[in-house]
């Protein structure tokens, strides 16, 4: 069953999960995600879901497949837009 709050960016994230870390763990995690230009939330969420996938959790696999599908569609739309712009630029220059 699909979440009715889903938009083009995926399901609306409204639930909060918290966990404790040492000051050093926090520093290491924050430095790592900063280098990746990611957020702590996105990194931790993806790490947990990937661990579930590795354990064979089918529901987690579906989350990954849905996410990959959304990202693929977004990428294809960007490429189509670029190709359309290139076509328009080529037409304008003739």
PyMOL Python script that loads the backbone (N, CA, C, O; Angstrom):
from pymol import cmd

cmd.read_pdbstr("""\
ATOM      1  N   UNK A   1       0.843  -1.186   0.000  1.00  0.00           N
ATOM      2  CA  UNK A   1       0.000   0.000   0.000  1.00  0.00           C
ATOM      3  C   UNK A   1       0.884   1.244   0.000  1.00  0.00           C
ATOM      4  O   UNK A   1       1.803   1.362   0.811  1.00  0.00           O
ATOM      5  N   UNK A   2       0.601   2.167  -0.914  1.00  0.00           N
ATOM      6  CA  UNK A   2       1.416   3.358  -1.035  1.00  0.00           C
ATOM      7  C   UNK A   2       0.963   4.430  -0.056  1.00  0.00           C
ATOM      8  O   UNK A   2      -0.221   4.552   0.256  1.00  0.00           O
ATOM      9  N   UNK A   3       1.921   5.197   0.415  1.00  0.00           N
ATOM     10  CA  UNK A   3       1.651   6.313   1.309  1.00  0.00           C
ATOM     11  C   UNK A   3       0.924   7.404   0.527  1.00  0.00           C
ATOM     12  O   UNK A   3       1.398   7.813  -0.533  1.00  0.00           O
ATOM     13  N   UNK A   4      -0.199   7.879   1.020  1.00  0.00           N
ATOM     14  CA  UNK A   4      -0.957   8.910   0.320  1.00  0.00           C
ATOM     15  C   UNK A   4      -0.276  10.275   0.387  1.00  0.00           C
ATOM     16  O   UNK A   4      -0.688  11.201  -0.311  1.00  0.00           O
ATOM     17  N   UNK A   5       0.753  10.412   1.211  1.00  0.00           N
ATOM     18  CA  UNK A   5       1.465  11.675   1.346  1.00  0.00           C
ATOM     19  C   UNK A   5       2.638  11.765   0.373  1.00  0.00           C
ATOM     20  O   UNK A   5       3.423  12.710   0.449  1.00  0.00           O
ATOM     21  N   UNK A   6       2.773  10.805  -0.535  1.00  0.00           N
ATOM     22  CA  UNK A   6       3.921  10.786  -1.423  1.00  0.00           C
ATOM     23  C   UNK A   6       3.853  11.916  -2.433  1.00  0.00           C
ATOM     24  O   UNK A   6       2.780  12.257  -2.931  1.00  0.00           O
ATOM     25  N   UNK A   7       4.994  12.487  -2.727  1.00  0.00           N
ATOM     26  CA  UNK A   7       5.108  13.505  -3.754  1.00  0.00           C
ATOM     27  C   UNK A   7       6.150  13.056  -4.755  1.00  0.00           C
ATOM     28  O   UNK A   7       6.514  11.881  -4.801  1.00  0.00           O
ATOM     29  N   UNK A   8       6.626  13.987  -5.552  1.00  0.00           N
ATOM     30  CA  UNK A   8       7.615  13.626  -6.562  1.00  0.00           C
ATOM     31  C   UNK A   8       8.955  13.277  -5.931  1.00  0.00           C
ATOM     32  O   UNK A   8       9.774  12.603  -6.555  1.00  0.00           O
ATOM     33  N   UNK A   9       9.187  13.721  -4.718  1.00  0.00           N
ATOM     34  CA  UNK A   9      10.452  13.434  -4.036  1.00  0.00           C
ATOM     35  C   UNK A   9      10.348  12.192  -3.155  1.00  0.00           C
ATOM     36  O   UNK A   9      11.301  11.850  -2.455  1.00  0.00           O
ATOM     37  N   UNK A  10       9.208  11.516  -3.181  1.00  0.00           N
ATOM     38  CA  UNK A  10       9.047  10.316  -2.381  1.00  0.00           C
ATOM     39  C   UNK A  10       8.137  10.544  -1.204  1.00  0.00           C
ATOM     40  O   UNK A  10       7.511  11.597  -1.078  1.00  0.00           O
ATOM     41  N   UNK A  11       8.067   9.546  -0.338  1.00  0.00           N
ATOM     42  CA  UNK A  11       7.168   9.641   0.812  1.00  0.00           C
ATOM     43  C   UNK A  11       7.539  10.809   1.720  1.00  0.00           C
ATOM     44  O   UNK A  11       8.715  11.129   1.892  1.00  0.00           O
ATOM     45  N   UNK A  12       6.540  11.424   2.284  1.00  0.00           N
ATOM     46  CA  UNK A  12       6.745  12.500   3.241  1.00  0.00           C
ATOM     47  C   UNK A  12       7.273  11.893   4.546  1.00  0.00           C
ATOM     48  O   UNK A  12       6.667  10.972   5.094  1.00  0.00           O
ATOM     49  N   UNK A  13       8.373  12.397   5.027  1.00  0.00           N
ATOM     50  CA  UNK A  13       8.966  11.869   6.266  1.00  0.00           C
ATOM     51  C   UNK A  13       8.480  12.704   7.433  1.00  0.00           C
ATOM     52  O   UNK A  13       8.875  13.857   7.607  1.00  0.00           O
ATOM     53  N   UNK A  14       7.613  12.094   8.230  1.00  0.00           N
ATOM     54  CA  UNK A  14       7.010  12.826   9.343  1.00  0.00           C
ATOM     55  C   UNK A  14       7.356  12.233  10.701  1.00  0.00           C
ATOM     56  O   UNK A  14       7.112  12.864  11.730  1.00  0.00           O
ATOM     57  N   UNK A  15       7.916  11.040  10.718  1.00  0.00           N
ATOM     58  CA  UNK A  15       8.221  10.355  11.977  1.00  0.00           C
ATOM     59  C   UNK A  15       9.665  10.625  12.388  1.00  0.00           C
ATOM     60  O   UNK A  15      10.551  10.740  11.542  1.00  0.00           O
ATOM     61  N   UNK A  16       9.888  10.725  13.688  1.00  0.00           N
ATOM     62  CA  UNK A  16      11.217  11.006  14.224  1.00  0.00           C
ATOM     63  C   UNK A  16      11.739   9.791  14.980  1.00  0.00           C
ATOM     64  O   UNK A  16      11.029   9.190  15.786  1.00  0.00           O
ATOM     65  N   UNK A  17      12.991   9.440  14.705  1.00  0.00           N
ATOM     66  CA  UNK A  17      13.675   8.389  15.458  1.00  0.00           C
ATOM     67  C   UNK A  17      14.940   9.012  16.023  1.00  0.00           C
ATOM     68  O   UNK A  17      15.614   9.781  15.339  1.00  0.00           O
ATOM     69  N   UNK A  18      15.265   8.687  17.259  1.00  0.00           N
ATOM     70  CA  UNK A  18      16.451   9.249  17.892  1.00  0.00           C
ATOM     71  C   UNK A  18      17.316   8.127  18.445  1.00  0.00           C
ATOM     72  O   UNK A  18      16.821   7.055  18.793  1.00  0.00           O
ATOM     73  N   UNK A  19      18.624   8.393  18.520  1.00  0.00           N
ATOM     74  CA  UNK A  19      19.538   7.459  19.154  1.00  0.00           C
ATOM     75  C   UNK A  19      20.713   8.251  19.712  1.00  0.00           C
ATOM     76  O   UNK A  19      20.997   9.365  19.273  1.00  0.00           O
ATOM     77  N   UNK A  20      21.376   7.665  20.670  1.00  0.00           N
ATOM     78  CA  UNK A  20      22.491   8.349  21.327  1.00  0.00           C
ATOM     79  C   UNK A  20      23.825   7.854  20.782  1.00  0.00           C
ATOM     80  O   UNK A  20      23.987   6.686  20.429  1.00  0.00           O
ATOM     81  N   UNK A  21      24.778   8.788  20.727  1.00  0.00           N
ATOM     82  CA  UNK A  21      26.151   8.483  20.318  1.00  0.00           C
ATOM     83  C   UNK A  21      27.098   9.229  21.255  1.00  0.00           C
ATOM     84  O   UNK A  21      26.702  10.155  21.962  1.00  0.00           O
ATOM     85  N   UNK A  22      28.334   8.808  21.239  1.00  0.00           N
ATOM     86  CA  UNK A  22      29.346   9.536  22.012  1.00  0.00           C
ATOM     87  C   UNK A  22      29.691  10.821  21.254  1.00  0.00           C
ATOM     88  O   UNK A  22      29.406  10.931  20.062  1.00  0.00           O
ATOM     89  N   UNK A  23      30.299  11.785  21.936  1.00  0.00           N
ATOM     90  CA  UNK A  23      30.729  12.997  21.228  1.00  0.00           C
ATOM     91  C   UNK A  23      31.671  12.675  20.059  1.00  0.00           C
ATOM     92  O   UNK A  23      31.590  13.303  19.003  1.00  0.00           O
ATOM     93  N   UNK A  24      32.553  11.709  20.250  1.00  0.00           N
ATOM     94  CA  UNK A  24      33.481  11.337  19.175  1.00  0.00           C
ATOM     95  C   UNK A  24      32.736  10.710  17.997  1.00  0.00           C
ATOM     96  O   UNK A  24      33.016  11.043  16.845  1.00  0.00           O
ATOM     97  N   UNK A  25      31.789   9.804  18.271  1.00  0.00           N
ATOM     98  CA  UNK A  25      31.003   9.186  17.195  1.00  0.00           C
ATOM     99  C   UNK A  25      30.244  10.250  16.407  1.00  0.00           C
ATOM    100  O   UNK A  25      30.175  10.198  15.179  1.00  0.00           O
ATOM    101  N   UNK A  26      29.677  11.211  17.127  1.00  0.00           N
ATOM    102  CA  UNK A  26      28.948  12.295  16.474  1.00  0.00           C
ATOM    103  C   UNK A  26      29.868  13.070  15.539  1.00  0.00           C
ATOM    104  O   UNK A  26      29.504  13.367  14.402  1.00  0.00           O
ATOM    105  N   UNK A  27      31.056  13.394  16.023  1.00  0.00           N
ATOM    106  CA  UNK A  27      32.018  14.149  15.225  1.00  0.00           C
ATOM    107  C   UNK A  27      32.404  13.375  13.965  1.00  0.00           C
ATOM    108  O   UNK A  27      32.436  13.936  12.870  1.00  0.00           O
ATOM    109  N   UNK A  28      32.696  12.090  14.127  1.00  0.00           N
ATOM    110  CA  UNK A  28      33.118  11.262  12.992  1.00  0.00           C
ATOM    111  C   UNK A  28      31.994  11.161  11.956  1.00  0.00           C
ATOM    112  O   UNK A  28      32.239  11.295  10.758  1.00  0.00           O
ATOM    113  N   UNK A  29      30.772  10.926  12.415  1.00  0.00           N
ATOM    114  CA  UNK A  29      29.627  10.813  11.499  1.00  0.00           C
ATOM    115  C   UNK A  29      29.401  12.129  10.769  1.00  0.00           C
ATOM    116  O   UNK A  29      29.222  12.137   9.551  1.00  0.00           O
ATOM    117  N   UNK A  30      29.407  13.237  11.495  1.00  0.00           N
ATOM    118  CA  UNK A  30      29.168  14.540  10.875  1.00  0.00           C
ATOM    119  C   UNK A  30      30.248  14.894   9.862  1.00  0.00           C
ATOM    120  O   UNK A  30      29.940  15.435   8.800  1.00  0.00           O
ATOM    121  N   UNK A  31      31.509  14.600  10.171  1.00  0.00           N
ATOM    122  CA  UNK A  31      32.592  14.865   9.225  1.00  0.00           C
ATOM    123  C   UNK A  31      32.425  14.027   7.959  1.00  0.00           C
ATOM    124  O   UNK A  31      32.629  14.513   6.846  1.00  0.00           O
ATOM    125  N   UNK A  32      32.055  12.772   8.145  1.00  0.00           N
ATOM    126  CA  UNK A  32      31.889  11.874   7.007  1.00  0.00           C
ATOM    127  C   UNK A  32      30.769  12.343   6.091  1.00  0.00           C
ATOM    128  O   UNK A  32      30.952  12.411   4.875  1.00  0.00           O
ATOM    129  N   UNK A  33      29.613  12.666   6.659  1.00  0.00           N
ATOM    130  CA  UNK A  33      28.494  13.071   5.805  1.00  0.00           C
ATOM    131  C   UNK A  33      28.750  14.438   5.157  1.00  0.00           C
ATOM    132  O   UNK A  33      28.268  14.701   4.055  1.00  0.00           O
ATOM    133  N   UNK A  34      29.493  15.293   5.826  1.00  0.00           N
ATOM    134  CA  UNK A  34      29.842  16.595   5.239  1.00  0.00           C
ATOM    135  C   UNK A  34      30.671  16.383   3.977  1.00  0.00           C
ATOM    136  O   UNK A  34      30.449  17.054   2.968  1.00  0.00           O
ATOM    137  N   UNK A  35      31.632  15.448   4.028  1.00  0.00           N
ATOM    138  CA  UNK A  35      32.465  15.147   2.851  1.00  0.00           C
ATOM    139  C   UNK A  35      31.618  14.614   1.698  1.00  0.00           C
ATOM    140  O   UNK A  35      31.920  14.865   0.532  1.00  0.00           O
ATOM    141  N   UNK A  36      30.571  13.887   2.024  1.00  0.00           N
ATOM    142  CA  UNK A  36      29.675  13.305   1.010  1.00  0.00           C
ATOM    143  C   UNK A  36      28.623  14.296   0.528  1.00  0.00           C
ATOM    144  O   UNK A  36      27.867  14.014  -0.402  1.00  0.00           O
ATOM    145  N   UNK A  37      28.586  15.461   1.174  1.00  0.00           N
ATOM    146  CA  UNK A  37      27.541  16.454   0.893  1.00  0.00           C
ATOM    147  C   UNK A  37      26.157  15.833   1.092  1.00  0.00           C
ATOM    148  O   UNK A  37      25.260  15.955   0.258  1.00  0.00           O
ATOM    149  N   UNK A  38      26.033  15.172   2.223  1.00  0.00           N
ATOM    150  CA  UNK A  38      24.807  14.476   2.590  1.00  0.00           C
ATOM    151  C   UNK A  38      24.342  15.032   3.929  1.00  0.00           C
ATOM    152  O   UNK A  38      24.986  15.917   4.493  1.00  0.00           O
ATOM    153  N   UNK A  39      23.231  14.520   4.436  1.00  0.00           N
ATOM    154  CA  UNK A  39      22.784  14.881   5.777  1.00  0.00           C
ATOM    155  C   UNK A  39      22.944  13.661   6.678  1.00  0.00           C
ATOM    156  O   UNK A  39      22.979  12.524   6.209  1.00  0.00           O
ATOM    157  N   UNK A  40      23.039  13.917   7.964  1.00  0.00           N
ATOM    158  CA  UNK A  40      23.130  12.808   8.918  1.00  0.00           C
ATOM    159  C   UNK A  40      21.884  11.935   8.794  1.00  0.00           C
ATOM    160  O   UNK A  40      21.982  10.708   8.784  1.00  0.00           O
ATOM    161  N   UNK A  41      20.728  12.555   8.701  1.00  0.00           N
ATOM    162  CA  UNK A  41      19.479  11.793   8.593  1.00  0.00           C
ATOM    163  C   UNK A  41      19.487  10.866   7.385  1.00  0.00           C
ATOM    164  O   UNK A  41      19.179   9.680   7.505  1.00  0.00           O
ATOM    165  N   UNK A  42      19.839  11.405   6.226  1.00  0.00           N
ATOM    166  CA  UNK A  42      19.831  10.595   5.008  1.00  0.00           C
ATOM    167  C   UNK A  42      20.867   9.473   5.089  1.00  0.00           C
ATOM    168  O   UNK A  42      20.602   8.344   4.677  1.00  0.00           O
ATOM    169  N   UNK A  43      22.036   9.791   5.618  1.00  0.00           N
ATOM    170  CA  UNK A  43      23.081   8.772   5.720  1.00  0.00           C
ATOM    171  C   UNK A  43      22.679   7.647   6.681  1.00  0.00           C
ATOM    172  O   UNK A  43      22.795   6.468   6.346  1.00  0.00           O
ATOM    173  N   UNK A  44      22.211   8.017   7.863  1.00  0.00           N
ATOM    174  CA  UNK A  44      21.834   7.001   8.854  1.00  0.00           C
ATOM    175  C   UNK A  44      20.659   6.174   8.335  1.00  0.00           C
ATOM    176  O   UNK A  44      20.650   4.950   8.470  1.00  0.00           O
ATOM    177  N   UNK A  45      19.668   6.843   7.740  1.00  0.00           N
ATOM    178  CA  UNK A  45      18.515   6.136   7.183  1.00  0.00           C
ATOM    179  C   UNK A  45      18.971   5.123   6.135  1.00  0.00           C
ATOM    180  O   UNK A  45      18.550   3.967   6.173  1.00  0.00           O
ATOM    181  N   UNK A  46      19.823   5.540   5.203  1.00  0.00           N
ATOM    182  CA  UNK A  46      20.265   4.626   4.149  1.00  0.00           C
ATOM    183  C   UNK A  46      21.139   3.504   4.710  1.00  0.00           C
ATOM    184  O   UNK A  46      21.076   2.376   4.222  1.00  0.00           O
ATOM    185  N   UNK A  47      21.952   3.796   5.730  1.00  0.00           N
ATOM    186  CA  UNK A  47      22.798   2.754   6.333  1.00  0.00           C
ATOM    187  C   UNK A  47      21.946   1.688   7.027  1.00  0.00           C
ATOM    188  O   UNK A  47      22.212   0.492   6.911  1.00  0.00           O
ATOM    189  N   UNK A  48      20.926   2.139   7.743  1.00  0.00           N
ATOM    190  CA  UNK A  48      20.046   1.199   8.442  1.00  0.00           C
ATOM    191  C   UNK A  48      19.270   0.349   7.437  1.00  0.00           C
ATOM    192  O   UNK A  48      19.176  -0.869   7.585  1.00  0.00           O
ATOM    193  N   UNK A  49      18.721   0.997   6.422  1.00  0.00           N
ATOM    194  CA  UNK A  49      17.947   0.252   5.421  1.00  0.00           C
ATOM    195  C   UNK A  49      18.847  -0.730   4.680  1.00  0.00           C
ATOM    196  O   UNK A  49      18.429  -1.855   4.407  1.00  0.00           O
ATOM    197  N   UNK A  50      20.072  -0.329   4.350  1.00  0.00           N
ATOM    198  CA  UNK A  50      20.982  -1.246   3.657  1.00  0.00           C
ATOM    199  C   UNK A  50      21.334  -2.437   4.537  1.00  0.00           C
ATOM    200  O   UNK A  50      21.457  -3.554   4.035  1.00  0.00           O
ATOM    201  N   UNK A  51      21.498  -2.226   5.827  1.00  0.00           N
ATOM    202  CA  UNK A  51      21.758  -3.337   6.744  1.00  0.00           C
ATOM    203  C   UNK A  51      20.571  -4.308   6.738  1.00  0.00           C
ATOM    204  O   UNK A  51      20.754  -5.525   6.760  1.00  0.00           O
ATOM    205  N   UNK A  52      19.367  -3.758   6.710  1.00  0.00           N
ATOM    206  CA  UNK A  52      18.174  -4.601   6.657  1.00  0.00           C
ATOM    207  C   UNK A  52      18.128  -5.397   5.350  1.00  0.00           C
ATOM    208  O   UNK A  52      17.757  -6.570   5.350  1.00  0.00           O
ATOM    209  N   UNK A  53      18.503  -4.765   4.246  1.00  0.00           N
ATOM    210  CA  UNK A  53      18.547  -5.455   2.958  1.00  0.00           C
ATOM    211  C   UNK A  53      19.537  -6.613   3.022  1.00  0.00           C
ATOM    212  O   UNK A  53      19.242  -7.715   2.560  1.00  0.00           O
ATOM    213  N   UNK A  54      20.705  -6.361   3.592  1.00  0.00           N
ATOM    214  CA  UNK A  54      21.729  -7.409   3.700  1.00  0.00           C
ATOM    215  C   UNK A  54      21.272  -8.572   4.568  1.00  0.00           C
ATOM    216  O   UNK A  54      21.741  -9.699   4.411  1.00  0.00           O
ATOM    217  N   UNK A  55      20.347  -8.286   5.488  1.00  0.00           N
ATOM    218  CA  UNK A  55      19.776  -9.336   6.338  1.00  0.00           C
ATOM    219  C   UNK A  55      18.604 -10.054   5.657  1.00  0.00           C
ATOM    220  O   UNK A  55      18.043 -11.002   6.206  1.00  0.00           O
ATOM    221  N   UNK A  56      18.245  -9.591   4.461  1.00  0.00           N
ATOM    222  CA  UNK A  56      17.181 -10.243   3.704  1.00  0.00           C
ATOM    223  C   UNK A  56      15.785  -9.709   3.949  1.00  0.00           C
ATOM    224  O   UNK A  56      14.809 -10.365   3.585  1.00  0.00           O
ATOM    225  N   UNK A  57      15.658  -8.544   4.551  1.00  0.00           N
ATOM    226  CA  UNK A  57      14.350  -7.960   4.848  1.00  0.00           C
ATOM    227  C   UNK A  57      13.697  -7.439   3.559  1.00  0.00           C
ATOM    228  O   UNK A  57      14.158  -6.461   2.970  1.00  0.00           O
ATOM    229  N   UNK A  58      12.634  -8.098   3.139  1.00  0.00           N
ATOM    230  CA  UNK A  58      11.975  -7.778   1.878  1.00  0.00           C
ATOM    231  C   UNK A  58      11.406  -6.362   1.870  1.00  0.00           C
ATOM    232  O   UNK A  58      11.498  -5.675   0.852  1.00  0.00           O
ATOM    233  N   UNK A  59      10.825  -5.911   2.969  1.00  0.00           N
ATOM    234  CA  UNK A  59      10.259  -4.557   3.022  1.00  0.00           C
ATOM    235  C   UNK A  59      11.344  -3.502   2.794  1.00  0.00           C
ATOM    236  O   UNK A  59      11.096  -2.485   2.146  1.00  0.00           O
ATOM    237  N   UNK A  60      12.527  -3.739   3.319  1.00  0.00           N
ATOM    238  CA  UNK A  60      13.640  -2.807   3.111  1.00  0.00           C
ATOM    239  C   UNK A  60      14.069  -2.821   1.643  1.00  0.00           C
ATOM    240  O   UNK A  60      14.417  -1.781   1.084  1.00  0.00           O
ATOM    241  N   UNK A  61      14.044  -3.993   1.026  1.00  0.00           N
ATOM    242  CA  UNK A  61      14.392  -4.101  -0.392  1.00  0.00           C
ATOM    243  C   UNK A  61      13.428  -3.276  -1.237  1.00  0.00           C
ATOM    244  O   UNK A  61      13.840  -2.630  -2.200  1.00  0.00           O
ATOM    245  N   UNK A  62      12.146  -3.296  -0.878  1.00  0.00           N
ATOM    246  CA  UNK A  62      11.156  -2.513  -1.610  1.00  0.00           C
ATOM    247  C   UNK A  62      11.446  -1.015  -1.476  1.00  0.00           C
ATOM    248  O   UNK A  62      11.306  -0.268  -2.445  1.00  0.00           O
ATOM    249  N   UNK A  63      11.843  -0.579  -0.295  1.00  0.00           N
ATOM    250  CA  UNK A  63      12.194   0.832  -0.097  1.00  0.00           C
ATOM    251  C   UNK A  63      13.336   1.214  -1.031  1.00  0.00           C
ATOM    252  O   UNK A  63      13.297   2.267  -1.667  1.00  0.00           O
ATOM    253  N   UNK A  64      14.348   0.362  -1.114  1.00  0.00           N
ATOM    254  CA  UNK A  64      15.504   0.640  -1.980  1.00  0.00           C
ATOM    255  C   UNK A  64      15.078   0.687  -3.438  1.00  0.00           C
ATOM    256  O   UNK A  64      15.468   1.597  -4.170  1.00  0.00           O
ATOM    257  N   UNK A  65      14.285  -0.279  -3.866  1.00  0.00           N
ATOM    258  CA  UNK A  65      13.828  -0.318  -5.260  1.00  0.00           C
ATOM    259  C   UNK A  65      13.007   0.927  -5.585  1.00  0.00           C
ATOM    260  O   UNK A  65      13.203   1.535  -6.637  1.00  0.00           O
ATOM    261  N   UNK A  66      12.095   1.311  -4.704  1.00  0.00           N
ATOM    262  CA  UNK A  66      11.284   2.514  -4.931  1.00  0.00           C
ATOM    263  C   UNK A  66      12.164   3.759  -5.027  1.00  0.00           C
ATOM    264  O   UNK A  66      11.942   4.617  -5.881  1.00  0.00           O
ATOM    265  N   UNK A  67      13.157   3.854  -4.155  1.00  0.00           N
ATOM    266  CA  UNK A  67      14.055   5.013  -4.152  1.00  0.00           C
ATOM    267  C   UNK A  67      14.875   5.064  -5.432  1.00  0.00           C
ATOM    268  O   UNK A  67      15.018   6.122  -6.044  1.00  0.00           O
ATOM    269  N   UNK A  68      15.410   3.922  -5.832  1.00  0.00           N
ATOM    270  CA  UNK A  68      16.200   3.867  -7.068  1.00  0.00           C
ATOM    271  C   UNK A  68      15.324   4.233  -8.261  1.00  0.00           C
ATOM    272  O   UNK A  68      15.757   4.956  -9.158  1.00  0.00           O
ATOM    273  N   UNK A  69      14.095   3.733  -8.269  1.00  0.00           N
ATOM    274  CA  UNK A  69      13.176   4.064  -9.360  1.00  0.00           C
ATOM    275  C   UNK A  69      12.907   5.554  -9.455  1.00  0.00           C
ATOM    276  O   UNK A  69      12.932   6.120 -10.548  1.00  0.00           O
ATOM    277  N   UNK A  70      12.648   6.201  -8.317  1.00  0.00           N
ATOM    278  CA  UNK A  70      12.407   7.653  -8.301  1.00  0.00           C
ATOM    279  C   UNK A  70      13.631   8.408  -8.787  1.00  0.00           C
ATOM    280  O   UNK A  70      13.520   9.339  -9.585  1.00  0.00           O
ATOM    281  N   UNK A  71      14.809   8.001  -8.301  1.00  0.00           N
ATOM    282  CA  UNK A  71      16.034   8.694  -8.708  1.00  0.00           C
ATOM    283  C   UNK A  71      16.309   8.498 -10.192  1.00  0.00           C
ATOM    284  O   UNK A  71      16.771   9.420 -10.863  1.00  0.00           O
ATOM    285  N   UNK A  72      16.027   7.300 -10.713  1.00  0.00           N
ATOM    286  CA  UNK A  72      16.226   7.036 -12.141  1.00  0.00           C
ATOM    287  C   UNK A  72      15.303   7.921 -12.975  1.00  0.00           C
ATOM    288  O   UNK A  72      15.733   8.483 -13.982  1.00  0.00           O
ATOM    289  N   UNK A  73      14.047   8.051 -12.569  1.00  0.00           N
ATOM    290  CA  UNK A  73      13.103   8.894 -13.297  1.00  0.00           C
ATOM    291  C   UNK A  73      13.560  10.348 -13.266  1.00  0.00           C
ATOM    292  O   UNK A  73      13.508  11.035 -14.286  1.00  0.00           O
ATOM    293  N   UNK A  74      14.006  10.823 -12.105  1.00  0.00           N
ATOM    294  CA  UNK A  74      14.495  12.199 -11.996  1.00  0.00           C
ATOM    295  C   UNK A  74      15.696  12.423 -12.910  1.00  0.00           C
ATOM    296  O   UNK A  74      15.779  13.450 -13.584  1.00  0.00           O
ATOM    297  N   UNK A  75      16.621  11.472 -12.935  1.00  0.00           N
ATOM    298  CA  UNK A  75      17.804  11.583 -13.791  1.00  0.00           C
ATOM    299  C   UNK A  75      17.412  11.593 -15.261  1.00  0.00           C
ATOM    300  O   UNK A  75      17.922  12.403 -16.037  1.00  0.00           O
ATOM    301  N   UNK A  76      16.514  10.702 -15.646  1.00  0.00           N
ATOM    302  CA  UNK A  76      16.071  10.659 -17.038  1.00  0.00           C
ATOM    303  C   UNK A  76      15.364  11.950 -17.432  1.00  0.00           C
ATOM    304  O   UNK A  76      15.539  12.432 -18.551  1.00  0.00           O
ATOM    305  N   UNK A  77      14.568  12.515 -16.529  1.00  0.00           N
ATOM    306  CA  UNK A  77      13.906  13.795 -16.823  1.00  0.00           C
ATOM    307  C   UNK A  77      14.924  14.914 -17.015  1.00  0.00           C
ATOM    308  O   UNK A  77      14.770  15.746 -17.910  1.00  0.00           O
ATOM    309  N   UNK A  78      15.969  14.940 -16.176  1.00  0.00           N
ATOM    310  CA  UNK A  78      17.014  15.961 -16.330  1.00  0.00           C
ATOM    311  C   UNK A  78      17.717  15.816 -17.673  1.00  0.00           C
ATOM    312  O   UNK A  78      17.980  16.806 -18.356  1.00  0.00           O
ATOM    313  N   UNK A  79      18.020  14.569 -18.046  1.00  0.00           N
ATOM    314  CA  UNK A  79      18.691  14.338 -19.336  1.00  0.00           C
ATOM    315  C   UNK A  79      17.787  14.731 -20.500  1.00  0.00           C
ATOM    316  O   UNK A  79      18.255  15.319 -21.475  1.00  0.00           O
ATOM    317  N   UNK A  80      16.514  14.417 -20.408  1.00  0.00           N
ATOM    318  CA  UNK A  80      15.573  14.790 -21.459  1.00  0.00           C
ATOM    319  C   UNK A  80      15.493  16.306 -21.584  1.00  0.00           C
ATOM    320  O   UNK A  80      15.448  16.838 -22.694  1.00  0.00           O
ATOM    321  N   UNK A  81      15.474  17.004 -20.448  1.00  0.00           N
ATOM    322  CA  UNK A  81      15.449  18.470 -20.469  1.00  0.00           C
ATOM    323  C   UNK A  81      16.703  19.026 -21.139  1.00  0.00           C
ATOM    324  O   UNK A  81      16.629  19.957 -21.942  1.00  0.00           O
ATOM    325  N   UNK A  82      17.869  18.437 -20.796  1.00  0.00           N
ATOM    326  CA  UNK A  82      19.121  18.885 -21.414  1.00  0.00           C
ATOM    327  C   UNK A  82      19.112  18.647 -22.913  1.00  0.00           C
ATOM    328  O   UNK A  82      19.533  19.509 -23.685  1.00  0.00           O
ATOM    329  N   UNK A  83      18.632  17.478 -23.328  1.00  0.00           N
ATOM    330  CA  UNK A  83      18.572  17.173 -24.765  1.00  0.00           C
ATOM    331  C   UNK A  83      17.618  18.125 -25.479  1.00  0.00           C
ATOM    332  O   UNK A  83      17.904  18.583 -26.585  1.00  0.00           O
ATOM    333  N   UNK A  84      16.489  18.420 -24.848  1.00  0.00           N
ATOM    334  CA  UNK A  84      15.536  19.353 -25.445  1.00  0.00           C
ATOM    335  C   UNK A  84      16.161  20.739 -25.584  1.00  0.00           C
ATOM    336  O   UNK A  84      15.971  21.415 -26.595  1.00  0.00           O
ATOM    337  N   UNK A  85      16.899  21.152 -24.572  1.00  0.00           N
ATOM    338  CA  UNK A  85      17.572  22.457 -24.617  1.00  0.00           C
ATOM    339  C   UNK A  85      18.632  22.470 -25.709  1.00  0.00           C
ATOM    340  O   UNK A  85      18.751  23.447 -26.448  1.00  0.00           O
ATOM    341  N   UNK A  86      19.402  21.391 -25.815  1.00  0.00           N
ATOM    342  CA  UNK A  86      20.414  21.302 -26.869  1.00  0.00           C
ATOM    343  C   UNK A  86      19.758  21.374 -28.244  1.00  0.00           C
ATOM    344  O   UNK A  86      20.268  22.032 -29.151  1.00  0.00           O
ATOM    345  N   UNK A  87      18.627  20.696 -28.391  1.00  0.00           N
ATOM    346  CA  UNK A  87      17.898  20.743 -29.661  1.00  0.00           C
ATOM    347  C   UNK A  87      17.401  22.140 -29.970  1.00  0.00           C
ATOM    348  O   UNK A  87      17.470  22.585 -31.116  1.00  0.00           O
ATOM    349  N   UNK A  88      16.900  22.837 -28.959  1.00  0.00           N
ATOM    350  CA  UNK A  88      16.424  24.207 -29.137  1.00  0.00           C
ATOM    351  C   UNK A  88      17.579  25.139 -29.461  1.00  0.00           C
ATOM    352  O   UNK A  88      17.448  26.027 -30.304  1.00  0.00           O
ATOM    353  N   UNK A  89      18.715  24.940 -28.790  1.00  0.00           N
ATOM    354  CA  UNK A  89      19.894  25.768 -29.057  1.00  0.00           C
ATOM    355  C   UNK A  89      20.402  25.539 -30.472  1.00  0.00           C
ATOM    356  O   UNK A  89      20.808  26.490 -31.140  1.00  0.00           O
ATOM    357  N   UNK A  90      20.386  24.309 -30.936  1.00  0.00           N
ATOM    358  CA  UNK A  90      20.856  23.984 -32.277  1.00  0.00           C
ATOM    359  C   UNK A  90      19.927  24.613 -33.315  1.00  0.00           C
ATOM    360  O   UNK A  90      20.395  25.109 -34.340  1.00  0.00           O
ATOM    361  N   UNK A  91      18.626  24.598 -33.062  1.00  0.00           N
ATOM    362  CA  UNK A  91      17.647  25.179 -33.968  1.00  0.00           C
ATOM    363  C   UNK A  91      17.808  26.704 -34.014  1.00  0.00           C
ATOM    364  O   UNK A  91      17.717  27.308 -35.082  1.00  0.00           O
ATOM    365  N   UNK A  92      18.047  27.316 -32.857  1.00  0.00           N
ATOM    366  CA  UNK A  92      18.206  28.774 -32.773  1.00  0.00           C
ATOM    367  C   UNK A  92      19.460  29.248 -33.515  1.00  0.00           C
ATOM    368  O   UNK A  92      19.484  30.355 -34.054  1.00  0.00           O
ATOM    369  N   UNK A  93      20.486  28.420 -33.541  1.00  0.00           N
ATOM    370  CA  UNK A  93      21.761  28.856 -34.141  1.00  0.00           C
ATOM    371  C   UNK A  93      21.777  28.680 -35.646  1.00  0.00           C
ATOM    372  O   UNK A  93      22.740  29.091 -36.293  1.00  0.00           O
ATOM    373  N   UNK A  94      20.740  28.081 -36.229  1.00  0.00           N
ATOM    374  CA  UNK A  94      20.733  27.862 -37.697  1.00  0.00           C
ATOM    375  C   UNK A  94      20.198  29.048 -38.423  1.00  0.00           C
ATOM    376  O   UNK A  94      20.121  29.037 -39.651  1.00  0.00           O
TER     377      UNK A  94
END
""", "prot")
cmd.dss("prot")
cmd.show_as("cartoon", "prot")
cmd.util.cbc("prot")
cmd.orient("prot")
